[in-house]
Amino acid sequence: MKRQLIAAVGVAAMVVGLAACGSDAKKADDAAKPKDYNGKTLTAWVMDGSAPQTWQDGIKADFEKEFPGAKLKLEIQKWNGIGAKVTTALSEGSVDVLEIGNTQTAGYAATGGLLDLTKDKANLGGNDWAANLNNSSVFEGKQYAAPWYFTNRVVIYNKELFTKAGIAAAPKTLDEFYADLDKLKAVPGVTNPIYLPGQEWYTYFGLVVSNKGQIVKKDGDKYVGNLSSPEAKAAFEQYKKLQSYSNAPKDKDEATPAQGGIFAKGDVGAMIGLGWEAPAPKDMAAEKIGFFPIPGVAADKPSGVFLGGSNLAIAQASKNQDLAKGFLKLAMSDKFEGQMASTGLIPNKPSLNSLAVTDFAKAAIPASASGDTTPNIAAWANVENTPNPIKDFLTAALAGDYDAAAKKYDEEITKRLAQKQ
């Protein structure tokens, strides 16, 4: 290193004293060494149930190997009450990296709590991220998070009842699905050809996406409710027809009561749900349960879907931003995204979809390409606050006048979007 330094500065530098030469050599040696991370700890929050233990163990080992001397502290958080906890942690700088639900990211970005990652996107692997999966990580044109994992709803069906109804293959279009539900209706003992509560707004959201519509729209410099649009009304007609095959209450959602428990009784032909909502083997034999994408109007394209999931973000107040970016790069790598895909989740890039090998994932992935996340608006969380106006709108519209219900709840949604966070 000393010879290289001398050559670099030229012959004139050879007249300096030995002490100076030794000092310059030491500086060059220090610059060539990896940054000293001794004593530094990166704190990362992931939510309960998100990261498999193999992922946690693997990323901890790789991170501490990549950054010698640094420690990774993974903390598992509960979803209940997480909003207030995140707000406090972001203001105090007590967390470096955190998992944030994709419907929450814009709100935290708007408050200045998240680090702007726009210049880091390419280095994090962002050039390969699916655009619709990345939408919720972007706010006002800037990248504030990295898309981590996603999932969407599919039709979960009872194979035995489908066989009794003479249904040999999964329907490819909505019309075929309606016809199959008619067949199931005629099977003795079937209480619900499909169990679809009136307030299952995620399914309705996906149908709106299929009809190239939006729940809200921008009107000048503000956002307003858009349930009165022709696209939202067309989606509702499809939703209404599906719901007509169900005896589920029109004023409840899929969690009240948990639809998986109702399906497990064996007298329900199908339900629309997430993978974890399918009954466990102790409640219903796995071989009786099948999955297929929610059909669309045309056979070559499933229905649009609501894309739920999580992003990973870095706190603006983090004192370890370089380490945090290193952690994010590892988490977004094919190795660790692939591990998420292998558990049945949808990875952030299409090239990894083949690693999602569960029956549920095989049904979910075809629809994910045409899915969407909720509007990327800082105040969107206000819309989902209880009582959720979209749920109440569905109940009201199923009971009678669509146009009147849409007008009423558009006004409520508009009011909530104008509220401060």
Rosetta blueprint (number, residue, H / E / L):
1 M L
2 K H
3 R H
4 Q H
5 L H
6 I H
7 A H
8 A H
9 V H
10 G L
11 V H
12 A H
13 A H
14 M H
15 V H
16 V L
17 G L
18 L H
19 A H
20 A H
21 C H
22 G H
23 S H
24 D H
25 A H
26 K H
27 K H
28 A H
29 D H
30 D H
31 A H
32 A H
33 K L
34 P L
35 K L
36 D L
37 Y L
38 N L
39 G L
40 K L
41 T E
42 L E
43 T E
44 A E
45 W E
46 V E
47 M E
48 D L
49 G L
50 S L
51 A L
52 P L
53 Q H
54 T H
55 W H
56 Q H
57 D H
58 G H
59 I H
60 K H
61 A H
62 D H
63 F H
64 E H
65 K H
66 E H
67 F L
68 P L
69 G L
70 A L
71 K E
72 L E
73 K E
74 L E
75 E E
76 I E
77 Q E
78 K L
79 W L
80 N L
81 G L
82 I H
83 G H
84 A H
85 K H
86 V H
87 T H
88 T H
89 A H
90 L H
91 S H
92 E H
93 G L
94 S L
95 V L
96 D L
97 V E
98 L E
99 E E
100 I E
101 G E
102 N L
103 T L
104 Q L
105 T H
106 A H
107 G H
108 Y H
109 A H
110 A H
111 T L
112 G L
113 G L
114 L E
115 L L
116 D L
117 L L
118 T H
119 K H
120 D H
121 K L
122 A L
123 N L
124 L L
125 G L
126 G H
127 N H
128 D H
129 W L
130 A L
131 A H
132 N H
133 L H
134 N H
135 N H
136 S H
137 S H
138 V E
139 F E
140 E L
141 G L
142 K E
143 Q E
144 Y L
145 A L
146 A E
147 P E
148 W E
149 Y E
150 F E
151 T E
152 N L
153 R L
154 V E
155 V E
156 I E
157 Y E
158 N E
159 K H
160 E H
161 L H
162 F H
163 T H
164 K H
165 A L
166 G L
167 I L
168 A L
169 A L
170 A L
171 P L
172 K L
173 T E
174 L H
175 D H
176 E H
177 F H
178 Y H
179 A H
180 D H
181 L H
182 D H
183 K H
184 L H
185 K H
186 A L
187 V L
188 P L
189 G L
190 V L
191 T L
192 N E
193 P L
194 I L
195 Y E
196 L L
197 P L
198 G L
199 Q L
200 E L
201 W H
202 Y H
203 T H
204 Y H
205 F H
206 G H
207 L H
208 V H
209 V H
210 S H
211 N L
212 K L
213 G L
214 Q L
215 I L
216 V E
217 K E
218 K E
219 D E
220 G L
221 D L
222 K E
223 Y E
224 V E
225 G E
226 N L
227 L L
228 S L
229 S L
230 P H
231 E H
232 A H
233 K H
234 A H
235 A H
236 F H
237 E H
238 Q H
239 Y H
240 K H
241 K H
242 L H
243 Q H
244 S L
245 Y L
246 S L
247 N L
248 A L
249 P L
250 K L
251 D L
252 K L
253 D L
254 E L
255 A E
256 T L
257 P L
258 A E
259 Q H
260 G H
261 G H
262 I H
263 F H
264 A L
265 K L
266 G L
267 D L
268 V E
269 G L
270 A E
271 M E
272 I E
273 G E
274 L L
275 G H
276 W H
277 E H
278 A L
279 P L
280 A L
281 P L
282 K L
283 D L
284 M L
285 A L
286 A H
287 E H
288 K H
289 I E
290 G E
291 F E
292 F E
293 P L
294 I L
295 P L
296 G E
297 V L
298 A L
299 A L
300 D L
301 K L
302 P L
303 S L
304 G L
305 V L
306 F E
307 L L
308 G E
309 G E
310 S E
311 N E
312 L E
313 A E
314 I E
315 A E
316 Q L
317 A L
318 S L
319 K L
320 N L
321 Q H
322 D H
323 L H
324 A H
325 K H
326 G H
327 F H
328 L H
329 K H
330 L H
331 A H
332 M L
333 S L
334 D H
335 K H
336 F H
337 E H
338 G H
339 Q H
340 M H
341 A H
342 S H
343 T L
344 G L
345 L L
346 I E
347 P L
348 N L
349 K L
350 P H
351 S H
352 L H
353 N H
354 S H
355 L H
356 A L
357 V L
358 T L
359 D H
360 F H
361 A H
362 K H
363 A H
364 A H
365 I H
366 P H
367 A H
368 S H
369 A L
370 S L
371 G L
372 D E
373 T L
374 T L
375 P L
376 N L
377 I L
378 A L
379 A L
380 W H
381 A H
382 N H
383 V H
384 E H
385 N L
386 T L
387 P L
388 N L
389 P H
390 I H
391 K H
392 D H
393 F H
394 L H
395 T H
396 A H
397 A H
398 L H
399 A H
400 G L
401 D L
402 Y H
403 D H
404 A H
405 A H
406 A H
407 K H
408 K H
409 Y H
410 D H
411 E H
412 E H
413 I H
414 T H
415 K H
416 R H
417 L H
418 A L
419 Q L
420 K L
421 Q L
